[in-house]
Amino acid sequence: SSRRRHTRCSGVSWARRCVQETGIGVIVWLVIITFILGTTALGALFYQKYAKYNEQNVESQDGSSNVDEDTKKTNKEAFMGLFIFFWAVAAISFLLVCCFFNRIRLVIAILKAAADFVKDVCSALLVPPVMFTFQIMLYVSWLITLVYLYSTGEQKRPQEGWPFASIEVDQRLEGQLAYHLFGLLWINAFIIALGQFILASSAGIWYFMRQQMNSPVRTSVFRALRYHMGSLAFGSLILAIVQFIRITFEYIKKKSYAMGVPENAVTKFIFKCMKCCLACFERFIKFINTQAYIQVALTGKSFCSSAIAAFYLIFRNTVVFGMTHGLSIIFVFVGKLFITVIPTIAGFLVITQVEDISKRISSPISLCICFAFISYAIGSLFMQVWGMASETILQAYLVDIEVNANVATNCPASLQEFVDKNKKIKDKTRV
């Protein structure tokens, strides 16, 4: 019986391994092929529209033209332009896939390694819920403090028909509220940075010390609190300053309109351009911070040194970073979709097909919305682990290559398989 049990367990693990190793590669290539075929199909569709305008003019029953000649010419040029654009995108995409075929295989190997990390270090899945709990505690305490702080302002008599007094916000209270808001942004950014560092450090320990690792998440928490609090606080401070500038900009825009600045097309265009620039700058800071935290976790250096090292590492490997980041976003989206849809469908079937439950429920829509919301929240939290692991393993692999003379000596099995195949291809090419 024990032998049968062992055979069943090995069969289940083998099946899970096959799904994991083949599924990721299949999804990546399906996404790429679907994009190329989709752009090609769109180009063909617009070419058909263009070809129709080259046929005989459509005449109505009274002999007059249904389509104005100028409109017809404009439509022909538009369809021809769209046809050229989509087919050019498809051709360029196909050429890029051919040129960066090995890079795509490397990205697939990294995504597989990230899946291996999640499987081997299951305790990493607890990090996002714990950090989310800390954020909820922060928001609740911040709101309570905000109510007490706001009540310190000068009270005015209530207006007629309104039972509550109003608070006048003077310059002193305005400064206190701004300080309170900045504190929220900084602490919130620090909690996010702490979670990212713990996940990055755990993935780094798993990459370099798989055989000797002992509770990598607990070790990462100790490292963060003991050695790298300053780096995390400084990185979160930079992000908080940028976010505070964005909020201040919105406040200034609102005050400007209230003070009589004309709300015309020119001012709207200027404000929207500034808003777009600030939003892009915030996304850039978030990306650099994440990569810097990974470097801090891998090398133990300060935040500024790690940010510079991460920037130059990305600059040297732009294609791989771009592909890994893009495909990670796609996988995170697919994971969230599955985690949201499957429990929602299962809950709908339970509350509609089980008689004892269906008799007590008049409409399943509200419950299904609750199922979808909770499932999406859980999926968002847990897919953060996989996305952070893929970016960390990519940096660890590149650092491993650069430190060990272009030879990765600490690869996990999924990455080592790619390295071995790539080496064989290079040897055959040389021969």
Secondary structure as UniProt FT lines:
FT   HELIX           2..54
FT   TURN            61..62
FT   HELIX           69..99
FT   HELIX           101..120
FT   HELIX           122..126
FT   HELIX           127..150
FT   TURN            151..152
FT   STRAND          154..156
FT   TURN            160..161
FT   STRAND          166..168
FT   HELIX           171..208
FT   TURN            210..212
FT   HELIX           216..227
FT   HELIX           229..258
FT   TURN            259..260
FT   HELIX           265..299
FT   HELIX           303..316
FT   HELIX           318..353
FT   HELIX           355..358
FT   TURN            359..360
FT   HELIX           365..403
FT   TURN            404..406
FT   HELIX           413..430
//
